[in-house]
Amino acid sequence: MDYNEKTIEVKKIFDGKIIKLELQTVELCNNKKAEREIIRHNGGVAILPVTQNNEIILVRQFRKPYDEELLEIPAGKLEKGEMPEICAERELKEETGCSADKISFMTVMYPSPGYTDEKIYIYKAEGLCEGSLSLDEDEFLDVEKYTLIEAVQMIKTGIIKDAKSIIAILFLVAEINS
Amino acid sequence: MDYNEKTIEVKKIFDGKIIKLELQTVELCNNKKAEREIIRHNGGVAILPVTQNNEIILVRQFRKPYDEELLEIPAGKLEKGEMPEICAERELKEETGCSADKISFMTVMYPSPGYTDEKIYIYKAEGLCEGSLSLDEDEFLDVEKYTLIEAVQMIKTGIIKDAKSIIAILFLVAEINS
């Protein structure tokens, strides 16, 4: 069936540094109208750094929406018009200090399709060469290394909760097992 | 290190049916100030329905933020104060028509921790008994069944892009393999 929703009206509510918010009136496939609350986001990139010893590099940082420190793979926001691969290289360098011989695309994921249009492009980085971090002015994080087995265990026990990180690590496991 | 960000000021921008938006001024661990754009969401529940034949039930629905039809596991928004298990049962029934003998908690995931506080509780439903759908007034979807192997293939080829669905299916695979 075609359940396409036709945009009737767009009301722009907020235009921020990270997100925009708009309210759409749409026409449903039964010709009734409904409201949709939509976050516009430029898209993000996440990178799973895998060392020669098959260790995973994670960053621990404070996330204000949850008031919690989270363990995540390095990630960042796409600049307007920026190629995801370029962003992946930059964020890997900034957040872990590493440069990589090989950066390969794993998948793209949609974090919460009910209200946000963000797409997160996930890459794997291999052949790592360690250097020094160059964080943004308001960015603070610790870099930590875990074996793949430890990382999977931290997913199963709910220590790693971040969606892009879970997906990247379980993708790597699925790659190895296939 | 303690990278806690202290809330200095909260400015409420929008209060909608699905999301709220607030702008926070925070004090960083270096005593500088920064702005945080934060989406408040009541939390969601997603259910991976697994049939006696080890098939997965997915729903195909139009998602306005992407202007795309997506394949997802059944899911819904938590009502205020609602227990996630109760919500899981309700959404499973509404979106697939199924009731389940057994609903078990898989994990909780954070879809995009940079700007939203949404938590998605993921459950597995087994011992399914099929009935008729009871969708919300502005909800339209198709119910489809896939083998677990097909579902994993659809993740690897990027056909399934929704984060909660990827995580639930790869969790099930990890459970089976462990």
Interface residues (C-beta under 8 A of the other chain):
Chain A: M1 Y3 N4 E5 I13 F14 G16 K17 I18 I19 L21 L23 Q24 V26 L28 C29 N30 K32 A34 E35 R36 E37 I38 I39 H41 G44 Q61 F62 R63 K64 P65 Y66 E69 L70 E72 K77 T107 V108 M109 Y110 P111 S112 P113 G114 Y115 T116 D117 E118 I120 E137 D138 F140 L141 D142 V152 I155 K156 G158 K161 D162 A163 K164 I166 I167 L170 F171 V173 A174 N177
Chain B: M1 Y3 N4 E5 I13 F14 G16 K17 I18 I19 L21 L23 Q24 V26 L28 C29 N30 K32 A34 E35 R36 E37 I38 I39 H41 G44 Q61 F62 R63 K64 P65 Y66 E69 L70 E72 K77 T107 V108 M109 Y110 P111 S112 P113 G114 Y115 T116 D117 E118 I120 E137 D138 F140 L141 D142 V152 I155 K156 G158 K161 D162 A163 K164 I166 I167 L170 F171 V173 A174 N177
